[in-house]
Amino acid sequence: MIQAKPIQIGDRTVMGITVELPKTTLVIVTTDKGYIMCGALDVALLNERLRSRNIIAGRATGVKTLEDLLEAPLESVTHTAEEMGIVPGMKGSEAILLML
């Protein structure tokens, strides 16, 4: 099952997406500029093979819900996200605010 729902962060609205798969659930919060995602996100692939796309993204591990994702510290981020001030250890919600 795929669920999408608007999430209010400050005075802005972003989109939360949950994808239920066998034995795992993907959680994503996205803006027009970038996104944060659960541990399934391959940041190394984005940084290396897809570097020319300048993808703004962050990864948090051990999260199971959209709320967890927003509260968790980011474990890794893309180079382009770092250039915007998004760094590992930052809460997901703080990173999303910088992506707005």
URZI-V88652 format. One record per residue. N is the residue number from 0. RES is the residue in one letter. SS is DSSP state (H for helix, E for strand, C for the rest). PSI is psi in degrees with one decimal (NA if undefined). OMEGA is omega in degrees with one decimal (* if undefined). Layout:
n->(N	N)
res->(RES	RES)
ss->(SS	SS)
psi->(PSI	PSI)
omega->(OMEGA	OMEGA)
This chain:
n->(0	1	2	3	4	5	6	7	8	9	10	11	12	13	14	15	16	17	18	19	20	21	22	23	24	25	26	27	28	29	30	31	32	33	34	35	36	37	38	39	40	41	42	43	44	45	46	47	48	49	50	51	52	53	54	55	56	57	58	59	60	61	62	63	64	65	66	67	68	69	70	71	72	73	74	75	76	77	78	79	80	81	82	83	84	85	86	87	88	89	90	91	92	93	94	95	96	97	98	99)
res->(M	I	Q	A	K	P	I	Q	I	G	D	R	T	V	M	G	I	T	V	E	L	P	K	T	T	L	V	I	V	T	T	D	K	G	Y	I	M	C	G	A	L	D	V	A	L	L	N	E	R	L	R	S	R	N	I	I	A	G	R	A	T	G	V	K	T	L	E	D	L	L	E	A	P	L	E	S	V	T	H	T	A	E	E	M	G	I	V	P	G	M	K	G	S	E	A	I	L	L	M	L)
ss->(C	E	E	E	E	E	E	E	E	C	C	E	E	E	E	E	E	E	E	E	E	C	C	E	E	E	E	E	E	E	C	C	C	E	E	E	E	C	C	C	C	C	H	H	H	H	H	H	C	C	H	H	H	C	C	E	E	E	E	C	C	C	C	C	C	H	H	H	H	H	H	C	E	C	C	E	E	C	H	H	H	H	H	C	C	C	C	C	C	C	E	H	H	H	H	H	H	H	C	C)
psi->(142.5	130.2	136.9	135.7	143.6	143.1	129.6	124.9	111.5	-129.7	13.7	156.7	131.0	174.1	130.9	134.2	132.2	129.0	112.5	118.6	165.9	123.8	7.6	158.9	128.5	135.4	135.9	138.7	126.7	150.3	-176.6	-21.5	-35.1	-168.4	161.3	153.3	165.6	-176.4	-10.6	-14.4	130.6	87.7	-37.1	-41.1	-43.5	-39.9	-32.9	-67.5	-26.8	21.0	-38.9	-16.2	-13.9	50.0	132.5	109.0	156.1	155.6	133.0	136.8	157.6	19.4	146.6	-14.8	165.3	-39.0	-42.8	-45.1	-40.9	-28.3	-22.6	150.0	142.3	134.3	-34.5	156.9	160.6	162.6	-40.1	-36.5	-42.1	-38.1	-22.6	-0.6	6.4	124.1	155.1	141.9	-20.0	141.1	146.7	-42.0	-34.7	-39.6	-42.6	-41.4	-36.3	-17.4	-2.7	NA)
omega->(176.5	177.9	174.6	178.7	176.8	178.7	178.6	174.5	-173.0	178.8	-177.2	177.9	176.6	-178.2	173.7	-178.5	176.2	178.3	179.1	179.4	175.9	175.2	176.4	175.3	175.9	176.0	-175.0	168.9	-172.9	173.7	176.1	-176.1	-174.2	-177.1	169.4	-173.4	177.3	-175.7	178.6	-179.9	179.7	-178.1	179.2	177.7	179.4	-178.7	-173.9	-173.2	-177.7	-176.1	-176.5	179.5	179.2	-178.4	177.6	-176.0	176.2	-176.0	172.9	-178.7	177.3	-179.0	-178.5	-178.4	176.2	178.5	176.1	-177.5	-179.5	-178.6	-174.6	172.0	176.9	-179.5	177.8	179.9	178.0	178.2	-179.2	176.3	178.7	178.4	178.5	-179.6	177.2	-173.4	173.8	-178.3	178.5	175.9	179.5	-179.5	177.5	178.0	179.4	178.9	179.0	179.4	-177.7	*)
